[in-house]
Amino acid sequence: MRFYLAPMEEVTGYVFRNVYRELFGDIDKYFTPFLSPMEKKGFKNKDQKEVAPENNQGQFLVPQILTNQAVLFGQSVRVLYGQGYRECNLNLGCPSQTVVPKRKGSGFLADTEELDRFFDEFFSLLDNYGFSESVKISVKTRLGIADPEEFRKILAIYNRYPLSEIIIHPRVQKDFYRNQVNTDWFAYAQRESVHPLCYNGDIAAVSDYRKLTERFPTLDRLMIGRGLVRNPGLIAEITTGKKVTRSELSAYESLLYLGYVRAYGEERNAIFKMKEIWYYLGDLFEDASKELKQIKKAVTGEKYRAAVEALFAACPIRETTASAED
Ligand SMILES: Cc1cc2nc3c(=O)[nH]c(=O)nc-3n(C[C@H](O)[C@H](O)[C@H](O)COP(=O)(O)O)c2cc1C
């Protein structure tokens, strides 16, 4: 199995990826959270930092772009190509109300004719730039807006273009992250897609992984997001049976905190970022509600560190083979 780290806006930025790689190092492909190129101005400073080669040493990193304009996508790929990137991913999955009404992310799936025109124009542009052979274009997609039946048309469009792979999160936009993932539609895609497929969604424990691979024995690529932020030792547990240790989790937490302090040059924003990490990581500890409340309340580095130390000292690690759903 090849393992990919899912892009998660505000979570799996370069600080996270570097810490993950240093401590666990078992990801085959990293993806940036979506970058939103602007007309004329190109990438914002924040997005430039996200892909700057010096911030991403040693990672196989795929920049992800959120746009519905073929020219902007083409220009972005050209800039990234110039920085050495040989694969770019198009975000057709984001369900957020800040992007969907603009017909971006999963919102773009609402207009399949426009999506078809977009790919047609984009791949002609790549040909004109002369590097359609040397850059791979993948997509990360949901099944549609409201009804998975929409995916028939969407997949037929993907089948018409030279995509390198399709990462499917088998939910529709209206599900956001609720409801069950729709594995029947992943099965449909496996039958009908001419491109290699990667599965994504709700793998939080070894038992989830087993269930998935029993259902899809030929699956050879899997993207995980929340499950890895919650338990960064999940892939090792899947592949070797070895469970994450307290000292690994402690190193994960402290290197992330230090990384954010260094990136922001101060503690307040770093603590804010760590609270997002604890939203997932906290779930790995038993009987931790009191300690997690202290972490949530902390606004100074001193209070934050004390709360984290109290949690590591007092709370046992949950039985991680249990699925997040159990
Ligand atoms: C906080 C958050 C931010 C996300 N940001 C992105 C993003 O920038 N690009 C993207 O394609 N998907 C994004 N996603 C979706 C994830 O990549 C992934 O598809 C989803 O979480 C399901 O996988 P999981 O169950 O393994 O987490 C985000 C999800 C979350 C929860």
The ligand as an SDF file (V2000), in Angstrom:
LIG
                    3D

 31 33  0  0  0  0  0  0  0  0999 V2000
   -9.8500   20.7910    8.8300 C   0  0  0  0  0  0  0  0  0  0  0  0
   -9.8470   20.1680    7.4630 C   0  0  0  0  0  0  0  0  0  0  0  0
   -9.2320   20.8360    6.4060 C   0  0  0  0  0  0  0  0  0  0  0  0
   -9.2240   20.2560    5.1220 C   0  0  0  0  0  0  0  0  0  0  0  0
   -8.5840   20.9010    4.0970 N   0  0  0  0  0  0  0  0  0  0  0  0
   -8.5380   20.3110    2.8550 C   0  0  0  0  0  0  0  0  0  0  0  0
   -7.8040   20.9090    1.7800 C   0  0  0  0  0  0  0  0  0  0  0  0
   -7.1540   21.9470    1.9110 O   0  0  0  0  0  0  0  0  0  0  0  0
   -7.8260   20.2670    0.5800 N   0  0  0  0  0  0  0  0  0  0  0  0
   -8.5140   19.0830    0.3840 C   0  0  0  0  0  0  0  0  0  0  0  0
   -8.5030   18.5160   -0.7140 O   0  0  0  0  0  0  0  0  0  0  0  0
   -9.1890   18.4990    1.3890 N   0  0  0  0  0  0  0  0  0  0  0  0
   -9.2020   19.0790    2.6160 C   0  0  0  0  0  0  0  0  0  0  0  0
   -9.8480   18.4520    3.6400 N   0  0  0  0  0  0  0  0  0  0  0  0
  -10.4120   17.0910    3.4050 C   0  0  0  0  0  0  0  0  0  0  0  0
   -9.3600   16.0150    3.7140 C   0  0  0  0  0  0  0  0  0  0  0  0
   -8.2690   16.0860    2.8350 O   0  0  0  0  0  0  0  0  0  0  0  0
   -9.9730   14.6020    3.6170 C   0  0  0  0  0  0  0  0  0  0  0  0
  -10.5060   14.4560    2.3260 O   0  0  0  0  0  0  0  0  0  0  0  0
  -11.0750   14.3760    4.6410 C   0  0  0  0  0  0  0  0  0  0  0  0
  -10.6900   14.8220    5.9250 O   0  0  0  0  0  0  0  0  0  0  0  0
  -11.4520   12.8940    4.6990 C   0  0  0  0  0  0  0  0  0  0  0  0
  -10.3210   12.0980    5.0090 O   0  0  0  0  0  0  0  0  0  0  0  0
  -10.0140   11.5950    6.5150 P   0  0  0  0  0  0  0  0  0  0  0  0
  -11.2720   10.9540    7.0130 O   0  0  0  0  0  0  0  0  0  0  0  0
   -8.8690   10.6320    6.3690 O   0  0  0  0  0  0  0  0  0  0  0  0
   -9.6770   12.8200    7.3100 O   0  0  0  0  0  0  0  0  0  0  0  0
   -9.8780   19.0150    4.9110 C   0  0  0  0  0  0  0  0  0  0  0  0
  -10.5000   18.3640    5.9710 C   0  0  0  0  0  0  0  0  0  0  0  0
  -10.4900   18.9070    7.2350 C   0  0  0  0  0  0  0  0  0  0  0  0
  -11.1750   18.1700    8.3720 C   0  0  0  0  0  0  0  0  0  0  0  0
  1  2  1  0
  2  3  1  0
  2 30  2  0
  3  4  2  0
  4  5  1  0
  4 28  1  0
  5  6  2  0
  6  7  1  0
  6 13  1  0
  7  8  2  0
  7  9  1  0
  9 10  1  0
 10 11  2  0
 10 12  1  0
 12 13  2  0
 13 14  1  0
 14 15  1  0
 14 28  1  0
 15 16  1  0
 16 17  1  0
 16 18  1  0
 18 19  1  0
 18 20  1  0
 20 21  1  0
 20 22  1  0
 22 23  1  0
 23 24  1  0
 24 25  2  0
 24 26  1  0
 24 27  1  0
 28 29  2  0
 29 30  1  0
 30 31  1  0
M  END
$$$$
